[in-house]
Amino acid sequence: MGSDSQSRTPSGAVISLSSVVVVFLLLAAGSYGALIKAPTEATMGLIQRIFYFHVSSAWTGFIAFFLVFIGSIAYLRTRSLKWDWLSVASAEVGVAFFTVVLVTGPIWAKPVWGIWWTWDARLTSSFLLWVLFVSYLLLRTLVDEPERRAVVAAVFGIFATMDIPLVYFSIWWFRTQHPQPVMGKGGSLDPTMWWVLILCWCATLGVMTLLIRVRYRLEGLRAEVDALRLEASRNAR
Amino acid sequence: MRFAWKHRATRAEYVDETGIEEFRSFYLGREQMKDMKFLVAAYVAIWAIFCVYLFSVARRMASLQDDIRRLKEGGK
C-alpha cells in the first residue's frame, strides 16, 4: 500500500462520472425489477418486494465488514496507514448498509409476522454486528495518535468481524422466526426473483464501492490536515 | 369460512385456514393498500439513510478542504 510518507498524500479524483452513471443505471434497473418486473409473492403480496434491497443490503454489508477484517490484518502486518483508511471507510459504509437492513426488516416484519421485532438468533446477531461496528467507529474517536488508533481499531475490527459467521449461519444453527434461506441449498426462489435479487445486489455493491472510495478520500484529507498542522507547529517553534 | 383477522394473526395462518384463493381475494380487497404504505416507507427509508450518510461525508470533506486551504495559506 506504499510507504508512510506516500500514505499521507491522497491522490487522484475520488470517483469518475462514468462510474456514478453506471451505479445509477444499476439502481434504476434494480428498482424497476424489484417494484415492477418481479412477480408478486403468493402469501406475502406486495410487501415481499422489500426483500430485494433488504437481502442485497445485508450481503453488501457483510462484504464491507469483511473488508474491515482484510484491512485490519493488512495494517497489523504492514503498518501502512492506507489499510487503516480502508478499514474505517468500509466499517462506516457497512454500518450504513446494516442500518438499511435493520430498518427495512421491521417494516417487512410488522405486516407479515404481526410484530416489529423479536429477539431471535438472526435478528439479535445482526443487531449485535451493527452495535459492534458502531462501537468500532466510536472507539476510533477516543484515540488521538494515528498509529495507536490504527492498532487498537485493527484488533477490535478483527474481533467484530467474528460475528459475521454467527449472523449468516444463525438460521441453520438455531430455530428462528426469520425465514430459512431462499437461495442455494434448500432454497426455492422463482427464477425472475432470483435475477432481480442479483441485479439489486450488483447495484448495492456499486453503491458500496463508490461510498468506500469517497470515504477513503476523506481519510486521506484528514491525514493531510494532520501533516499540515504538524508542519505549522514545527514552523512556529 | 371467513377467517377472523385478529391483530396477531400472520398471513401464513390465514392461508392455512382459508386457502390461497380466499386469501388473495381478501388481500386484494383490504391488505394491498396497507402493504403499499409499508413498501413506500421501506424504500423512502433506504434513500433517506444513504442521502443522510452522503450529506454527512460531503460536509466533513468540505470542512477538511477548508482546513487544508487555511493551513496552506497560513504557511506561506
Contacts between the chains, C-beta under 8 A, distances in Angstrom:
chain1	res1	chain2	res2	distance
A	31	B	43	7.8
A	35	B	39	8.0
A	35	B	43	7.9
A	42	B	20	6.2
A	43	B	11	5.2
A	43	B	12	6.2
A	43	B	15	5.2
A	43	B	20	7.4
A	43	B	23	7.0
A	44	B	11	6.1
A	45	B	11	7.8
A	45	B	27	5.3
A	45	B	31	6.4
A	45	B	32	6.6
A	45	B	35	5.5
A	46	B	32	6.1
A	46	B	35	4.1
A	46	B	36	6.0
A	46	B	39	5.6
A	47	B	35	4.3
A	47	B	38	5.5
A	47	B	39	6.0
A	49	B	39	5.8
A	50	B	38	7.6
A	50	B	39	6.4
A	50	B	42	4.6
A	53	B	42	7.7
A	53	B	43	7.5
A	53	B	46	5.7
A	54	B	42	7.7
A	57	B	46	7.6
A	92	B	53	8.0
A	96	B	49	6.2
A	96	B	50	6.7
A	96	B	53	4.7
A	99	B	49	5.4
A	100	B	45	7.4
A	100	B	46	5.4
A	100	B	49	5.4
A	100	B	50	7.8
A	103	B	42	7.7
A	103	B	45	4.8
A	103	B	46	7.8
A	103	B	49	6.8
A	104	B	42	4.7
A	104	B	45	6.4
A	104	B	46	6.6
A	107	B	38	5.4
A	107	B	41	5.5
A	107	B	42	4.5
A	107	B	45	6.9
A	108	B	38	7.4
A	108	B	42	6.9
A	110	B	38	6.8
A	111	B	11	7.8
A	111	B	31	7.5
A	111	B	34	6.6
A	111	B	35	6.0
A	111	B	38	5.6
A	112	B	10	6.7
A	112	B	11	5.9
A	113	B	10	5.9
A	114	B	7	6.8
A	114	B	8	4.6
A	114	B	9	6.7
A	114	B	10	5.7
A	115	B	8	7.8
A	207	B	50	7.1
A	211	B	53	7.3
A	211	B	54	7.6
A	211	B	57	7.7
A	214	B	54	8.0
A	214	B	57	5.8
A	214	B	61	7.7
A	215	B	57	6.1
A	217	B	61	7.4
A	218	B	57	6.1
A	218	B	60	5.9
A	218	B	61	5.4
A	218	B	64	6.9
A	221	B	61	6.5
A	221	B	64	4.1
A	221	B	65	6.6
A	221	B	68	6.7
A	222	B	64	6.0
A	224	B	64	7.8
A	224	B	68	5.9
A	225	B	64	5.6
A	225	B	67	4.8
A	225	B	68	5.9
A	225	B	71	6.9
A	228	B	67	7.9
A	228	B	68	6.4
A	228	B	71	4.0
A	228	B	72	6.8
A	228	B	75	7.1
A	229	B	71	6.5
A	231	B	75	6.8
A	232	B	71	6.0
A	232	B	74	6.3
A	232	B	75	6.0
A	235	B	75	6.8
